[in-house]
Amino acid sequence: MSKRECIAMLLAGGQGSRLGALTRNIAKPAVSFGGKFRIIDFSLSNCANSGIDTVGVLTQYRPYLLHSYIGTGAAWNLDERGAGISVLPPYATETGGSWYEGTADAVYQNIGYIETNDPEYVVILSGDHLYRMDYRKMVDAHIANNADLTISVMPVAWEEASRFGIITQDEDDRVTKFTEKPTKPDSNLASMGIYVFSAKPLIEALKADALDPQSEHDFGKNIIPTMLAQNKRIYTYEFNGFWRDVGTIASYHETSMSLLGTHPDFDLYSSEFPIMSNSSPRPPHYVGPDGEIDDALVANGCRVLGTVRHSILSTDSFVGERATVIDSVLLPGARVKAGARVVRAILGENSTVEENVSLGSIDKTKDTAVIGDDVVVGKGEE
């Protein structure tokens, strides 16, 4: 048995159904983002940059691409012998097996992984959020408060508070009330779904929850309210940086666009706290003699023969002659053929917009256009 001060359990099994065509074939954490990244890169990079070298990644929905992408963990410097990344899918035992029934059940089914590493603290994360956080500072706050559980929180707009788990706390940042997605919130302090548990109370809570037939086996709905009722020491850790849950097409597009500009909301270029990825090396991007690019992220392997404005071109994207791409995101391998016009759209991986087709609208009252992976949009289908 090894001994670690802190390990992370990264929940990456969600489908992300509200992303529609983008998650039809892959799990949400595996969706491409920002030209050369996938969504899970942000949480894995946070772990590596925080000095957490033992990470269990819990997968379930369409996991093949995610498993392949994670590989040995070397891309995030998480391949140390005796530590590193462990992919933890559902499994069968001599008494049978079952899918993960909730976030808490996913961790409970891998309680052996926690016990094997024997940590003092366990960080529970979601693999589908975009942010940059030093978890070490949160663990330090947890230790200083002698807490059983610390919840990362941030203030949100009051009109959005009912979308989150909402927390009320006292003057010492100790949680006095937790309500999952309240219809009438009495606070705008939202849980970010990032938790630091002391290992012993976590294991006790998971084992008790697993025996409760009425439980939905969810951290927000069951574990936290139960620990609060037991008067456990639960504190908050306030975060005020960039944090997004790109749970919908609209939020995915909006967050992607926030990467653009000379002073973007989220800095992908930080060398002090880098966001790492396992993207494949490709040749430099090429801009043809008539190609024009303005305010765009253009990844390796792209070829631009037409016009690209305020957009993100992921690895190996192609924009043909006389084609125009505006306010759009092209995922890896997407092709916009000659003369086509793509506006406010997201093109899935290896998708194609045929010649002279017009897709999307500049009218912001209309939904962002989306086509799925490997889809071909021809004349009359736009």
C-alpha positions as CSV (number, residue, x, y, z in Angstrom):
1,M,0.0,0.0,0.0
2,S,1.3,3.4,-1.0
3,K,0.8,6.5,1.1
4,R,-0.2,9.9,-0.5
5,E,-1.1,13.1,1.2
6,C,-3.6,13.9,-1.5
7,I,-5.1,12.2,-4.5
8,A,-7.8,13.3,-7.0
9,M,-10.8,11.5,-8.3
10,L,-11.9,13.0,-11.6
11,L,-15.5,12.4,-12.7
12,A,-15.4,12.0,-16.5
13,G,-18.2,9.6,-17.3
14,G,-21.0,12.1,-18.1
15,Q,-22.6,12.1,-21.5
16,G,-23.2,15.9,-21.6
17,S,-26.5,15.3,-23.5
18,R,-27.2,19.1,-23.8
19,L,-24.2,19.3,-26.2
20,G,-26.3,17.3,-28.6
21,A,-24.3,16.4,-31.7
22,L,-21.0,17.1,-30.1
23,T,-21.4,14.2,-27.6
24,R,-23.2,11.7,-29.8
25,N,-20.1,9.6,-30.2
26,I,-17.8,10.7,-27.3
27,A,-18.0,11.7,-23.7
28,K,-18.2,15.4,-22.8
29,P,-14.7,15.6,-21.3
30,A,-13.3,14.3,-24.6
31,V,-14.9,17.1,-26.7
32,S,-12.4,19.3,-28.5
33,F,-12.0,22.8,-27.2
34,G,-9.8,25.8,-27.9
35,G,-8.1,24.5,-31.1
36,K,-5.8,21.9,-29.7
37,F,-7.3,20.9,-26.3
38,R,-10.0,18.6,-25.1
39,I,-12.2,19.6,-22.1
40,I,-10.5,17.2,-19.7
41,D,-7.2,18.9,-20.3
42,F,-8.1,21.7,-17.9
43,S,-8.8,19.5,-14.9
44,L,-5.8,17.3,-15.6
45,S,-3.5,20.3,-16.0
46,N,-4.8,21.8,-12.8
47,C,-3.9,18.5,-11.0
48,A,-0.4,18.5,-12.4
49,N,0.2,22.2,-11.7
50,S,-1.1,21.7,-8.2
51,G,1.4,18.9,-7.4
52,I,-1.3,16.2,-7.3
53,D,0.4,13.3,-9.0
54,T,-2.1,10.5,-8.4
55,V,-5.4,10.9,-10.3
56,G,-8.2,8.4,-10.8
57,V,-10.3,9.2,-13.9
58,L,-13.8,7.7,-13.7
59,T,-15.2,7.0,-17.1
60,Q,-18.4,5.4,-18.4
61,Y,-20.2,7.0,-21.4
62,R,-18.5,6.2,-24.8
63,P,-15.1,6.0,-23.2
64,Y,-12.9,4.8,-26.1
65,L,-11.6,8.1,-27.3
66,L,-11.1,9.4,-23.7
67,H,-9.1,6.3,-22.8
68,S,-7.0,6.6,-25.9
69,Y,-6.4,10.3,-25.4
70,I,-5.4,9.9,-21.7
71,G,-2.9,7.2,-22.6
72,T,-0.1,7.0,-20.1
73,G,-0.7,10.5,-18.7
74,A,2.7,11.6,-19.9
75,A,1.2,14.6,-21.7
76,W,0.3,16.1,-18.3
77,N,3.5,14.8,-16.5
78,L,1.2,12.4,-14.7
79,D,3.1,9.2,-15.5
80,E,5.3,8.8,-12.5
81,R,6.0,5.2,-11.5
82,G,3.8,4.3,-8.6
83,A,1.5,7.3,-9.1
84,G,0.1,8.9,-12.3
85,I,-3.3,8.5,-14.0
86,S,-5.5,5.4,-13.5
87,V,-8.5,5.1,-15.8
88,L,-11.4,3.6,-13.7
89,P,-14.3,2.4,-15.8
90,P,-17.2,0.3,-14.3
91,Y,-16.2,-3.3,-13.7
92,A,-17.7,-6.6,-12.7
93,T,-16.9,-8.7,-9.7
94,E,-17.8,-12.3,-8.7
95,T,-21.2,-11.0,-7.5
96,G,-21.9,-9.0,-10.7
97,G,-21.4,-5.4,-11.8
98,S,-23.3,-2.3,-12.6
99,W,-23.0,1.1,-14.2
100,Y,-22.2,4.1,-12.0
101,E,-25.6,5.3,-10.7
102,G,-24.4,8.7,-9.6
103,T,-21.4,10.8,-8.8
104,A,-21.0,9.4,-5.3
105,D,-21.7,5.8,-6.5
106,A,-18.9,6.2,-9.1
107,V,-16.4,7.1,-6.3
108,Y,-17.8,4.4,-4.0
109,Q,-17.3,1.7,-6.6
110,N,-13.7,2.7,-6.7
111,I,-13.2,3.0,-2.9
112,G,-10.5,0.4,-3.2
113,Y,-8.4,2.8,-5.3
114,I,-8.6,5.4,-2.5
115,E,-7.8,2.8,0.2
116,T,-4.9,1.5,-1.8
117,N,-3.3,4.9,-2.0
118,D,-4.2,5.7,1.6
119,P,-4.3,9.5,1.3
120,E,-5.1,12.1,4.0
121,Y,-7.2,14.1,1.5
122,V,-9.2,13.4,-1.6
123,V,-10.0,16.0,-4.2
124,I,-13.2,15.3,-6.1
125,L,-13.4,17.0,-9.5
126,S,-15.5,17.2,-12.6
127,G,-13.7,16.5,-15.9
128,D,-16.0,18.8,-17.9
129,H,-15.3,22.3,-16.5
130,L,-13.0,25.0,-17.9
131,Y,-10.9,26.9,-15.4
132,R,-7.4,27.3,-13.9
133,M,-7.1,26.5,-10.2
134,D,-4.3,25.7,-7.8
135,Y,-5.9,22.9,-5.8
136,R,-3.0,23.0,-3.3
137,K,-4.3,26.4,-2.0
138,M,-7.8,24.8,-1.5
139,V,-6.2,21.8,0.3
140,D,-4.3,24.2,2.6
141,A,-7.5,26.0,3.5
142,H,-9.1,22.7,4.2
143,I,-6.3,21.7,6.6
144,A,-6.3,25.2,8.3
145,N,-10.0,24.8,9.0
146,N,-9.6,21.2,10.2
147,A,-12.5,20.5,7.9
148,D,-14.2,17.3,6.9
149,L,-15.2,18.7,3.6
150,T,-14.3,21.9,1.8
151,I,-16.4,23.1,-1.2
152,S,-15.1,25.4,-3.8
153,V,-17.6,28.2,-4.4
154,M,-18.0,31.4,-6.5
155,P,-20.6,34.1,-6.6
156,V,-22.9,33.9,-9.6
157,A,-25.6,36.2,-10.9
158,W,-28.8,35.9,-8.9
159,E,-30.9,35.0,-11.9
160,E,-28.6,32.0,-12.6
161,A,-28.4,30.8,-9.0
162,S,-31.2,28.2,-9.4
163,R,-28.9,26.3,-11.8
164,F,-26.4,25.5,-9.1
165,G,-26.0,23.9,-5.7
166,I,-26.4,27.0,-3.5
167,I,-24.6,27.5,-0.2
168,T,-25.2,29.7,2.8
169,Q,-22.3,30.2,5.2
170,D,-21.5,32.0,8.5
171,E,-18.8,34.7,9.0
172,D,-16.2,32.0,9.4
173,D,-17.0,30.4,6.0
174,R,-18.5,27.4,7.6
175,V,-21.5,26.1,5.6
176,T,-24.8,26.3,7.3
177,K,-27.1,25.3,4.5
178,F,-26.8,23.6,1.1
179,T,-29.6,23.5,-1.4
180,E,-29.3,21.7,-4.8
181,K,-30.7,23.9,-7.6
182,P,-33.2,25.8,-5.4
183,T,-36.2,27.5,-7.1
184,K,-35.9,30.4,-4.7
185,P,-32.2,30.7,-3.7
186,D,-31.4,32.6,-0.5
187,S,-27.8,33.0,-1.6
188,N,-25.8,33.4,-4.8
189,L,-22.8,31.5,-3.6
190,A,-22.6,28.5,-6.0
191,S,-20.9,25.2,-5.6
192,M,-18.4,24.6,-8.4
193,G,-18.5,20.8,-7.9
194,I,-14.9,20.8,-6.6
195,Y,-14.6,19.1,-3.2
196,V,-11.7,18.4,-0.8
197,F,-12.6,15.6,1.6
198,S,-10.6,14.3,4.5
199,A,-10.3,10.6,3.5
200,K,-11.8,9.0,6.6
201,P,-15.1,10.9,6.6
202,L,-15.4,10.6,2.9
203,I,-15.1,6.8,3.0
204,E,-17.6,6.6,5.9
205,A,-20.1,8.8,4.0
206,L,-19.8,6.8,0.8
207,K,-20.3,3.5,2.6
208,A,-23.3,4.7,4.5
209,D,-24.8,6.2,1.3
210,A,-24.3,3.0,-0.6
211,L,-26.6,1.2,1.9
212,D,-29.4,3.8,1.6
213,P,-32.0,2.6,-1.0
214,Q,-33.6,6.0,-1.1
215,S,-30.4,7.8,-2.1
216,E,-29.6,9.0,-5.6
217,H,-25.9,8.5,-4.7
218,D,-25.0,12.1,-5.7
219,F,-22.6,14.4,-3.8
220,G,-24.9,17.4,-4.2
221,K,-28.2,15.7,-3.5
222,N,-27.1,13.2,-0.8
223,I,-23.6,13.2,0.5
224,I,-23.3,16.9,1.4
225,P,-26.8,17.3,2.9
226,T,-26.2,14.2,5.0
227,M,-22.8,15.4,6.3
228,L,-24.3,18.8,7.0
229,A,-27.1,17.2,9.0
230,Q,-24.5,15.3,11.0
231,N,-22.8,18.6,11.9
232,K,-19.6,17.7,10.0
233,R,-17.1,20.5,9.6
234,I,-17.9,21.8,6.1
235,Y,-16.3,25.0,4.8
236,T,-16.1,26.9,1.6
237,Y,-13.2,28.0,-0.5
238,E,-14.1,31.0,-2.6
239,F,-12.8,31.2,-6.2
240,N,-13.1,34.3,-8.3
241,G,-11.3,33.4,-11.5
242,F,-12.5,32.2,-14.9
243,W,-14.8,29.1,-14.6
244,R,-17.2,27.7,-17.1
245,D,-19.4,24.6,-17.3
246,V,-19.8,24.4,-21.1
247,G,-23.0,22.3,-20.7
248,T,-24.9,23.7,-23.7
249,I,-24.2,24.5,-27.3
250,A,-24.8,28.2,-26.5
251,S,-22.3,28.2,-23.5
252,Y,-19.8,26.1,-25.5
253,H,-19.8,28.7,-28.4
254,E,-19.8,31.7,-26.0
255,T,-16.9,30.3,-24.0
256,S,-14.9,29.5,-27.2
257,M,-15.4,33.0,-28.4
258,S,-14.1,34.3,-25.1
259,L,-10.7,32.9,-25.9
260,L,-10.3,35.4,-28.7
261,G,-9.2,39.0,-28.7
262,T,-5.9,40.7,-27.6
263,H,-7.0,40.4,-23.9
264,P,-9.1,37.2,-23.7
265,D,-11.1,36.2,-20.7
266,F,-9.0,33.1,-20.3
267,D,-5.3,33.1,-21.1
268,L,-4.2,29.9,-22.9
269,Y,-0.6,31.2,-23.1
270,S,0.3,31.3,-19.4
271,S,3.7,29.6,-18.9
272,E,3.4,29.7,-15.1
273,F,0.3,27.6,-15.0
274,P,0.1,25.9,-18.4
275,I,-2.8,24.0,-19.9
276,M,-1.3,20.8,-21.3
277,S,-2.8,18.5,-24.0
278,N,-2.1,15.3,-25.7
279,S,-2.8,16.6,-29.2
280,S,-0.8,15.0,-31.9
281,P,2.0,16.9,-33.5
282,R,1.2,18.2,-37.0
283,P,2.9,20.4,-39.5
284,P,2.5,24.2,-39.1
285,H,-0.7,25.7,-40.4
286,Y,-0.7,27.1,-43.9
287,V,-2.3,30.3,-45.2
288,G,-2.7,30.5,-49.0
289,P,-2.0,33.6,-51.1
290,D,-5.6,34.7,-50.9
291,G,-6.1,33.5,-47.4
292,E,-7.1,36.0,-44.7
293,I,-7.2,35.5,-40.9
294,D,-8.3,38.0,-38.4
295,D,-8.7,37.5,-34.6
296,A,-8.5,33.7,-34.7
297,L,-6.9,30.7,-33.1
298,V,-5.5,28.4,-35.8
299,A,-4.0,25.1,-34.7
300,N,-1.3,23.0,-36.4
301,G,-2.2,21.2,-39.6
302,C,-4.8,23.7,-40.7
303,R,-4.9,25.1,-44.3
304,V,-6.6,28.4,-44.9
305,L,-7.2,29.4,-48.5
306,G,-10.3,31.6,-47.8
307,T,-11.3,34.0,-45.1
308,V,-11.4,33.4,-41.3
309,R,-12.6,36.0,-38.9
310,H,-13.1,35.7,-35.1
311,S,-13.1,31.9,-35.1
312,I,-11.2,28.9,-33.8
313,L,-9.8,26.4,-36.2
314,S,-8.8,23.1,-34.5
315,T,-6.1,20.8,-35.7
316,D,-6.2,19.8,-39.4
317,S,-9.2,22.0,-40.3
318,F,-9.5,23.3,-43.9
319,V,-11.0,26.4,-45.3
320,G,-11.2,26.4,-49.1
321,E,-10.8,29.1,-51.7
322,R,-13.4,31.9,-51.5
323,A,-14.9,30.2,-48.4
324,T,-15.7,32.4,-45.3
325,V,-15.8,31.4,-41.7
326,I,-17.0,33.9,-39.1
327,D,-17.7,33.6,-35.4
328,S,-17.4,29.8,-35.6
329,V,-15.6,26.8,-34.2
330,L,-14.2,24.1,-36.5
331,L,-13.3,21.0,-34.5
332,P,-10.4,18.7,-35.6
333,G,-10.5,17.7,-39.3
334,A,-13.5,19.9,-40.2
335,R,-13.6,21.1,-43.8
336,V,-15.3,24.1,-45.3
337,K,-15.1,23.7,-49.1
338,A,-14.6,26.4,-51.7
339,G,-17.2,29.2,-51.8
340,A,-19.0,28.0,-48.6
341,R,-20.1,30.5,-45.9
342,V,-20.1,29.4,-42.2
343,V,-21.3,31.9,-39.6
344,R,-21.9,31.4,-35.9
345,A,-21.5,27.6,-36.2
346,I,-19.8,24.7,-34.6
347,L,-18.6,22.0,-37.0
348,G,-17.9,18.6,-35.5
349,E,-14.8,16.5,-36.0
350,N,-14.1,15.5,-39.6
351,S,-17.4,17.1,-40.8
352,T,-17.7,18.8,-44.1
353,V,-19.6,21.8,-45.5
354,E,-19.8,21.3,-49.2
355,E,-19.0,23.9,-51.9
356,N,-21.1,27.1,-52.0
357,V,-23.2,26.0,-49.0
358,S,-24.3,28.6,-46.5
359,L,-24.5,27.5,-42.9
360,G,-25.5,29.6,-39.8
361,S,-26.7,33.1,-39.3
362,I,-25.3,36.3,-38.0
363,D,-28.7,36.9,-36.3
364,K,-28.0,36.2,-32.6
365,T,-31.7,35.6,-31.9
366,K,-31.2,32.3,-33.8
367,D,-29.5,29.3,-32.3
368,T,-25.9,28.5,-33.1
369,A,-25.7,26.1,-36.0
370,V,-24.2,22.7,-35.1
371,I,-23.3,19.7,-37.2
372,G,-22.0,16.5,-35.7
373,D,-18.8,14.5,-36.2
374,D,-18.4,13.1,-39.7
375,V,-21.5,14.8,-41.0
376,V,-21.5,16.2,-44.6
377,V,-23.7,19.2,-45.2
378,G,-24.6,19.5,-48.9
379,K,-26.7,22.0,-50.9
380,G,-30.2,22.1,-49.7
381,E,-29.4,20.6,-46.3
382,E,-28.1,23.8,-44.6
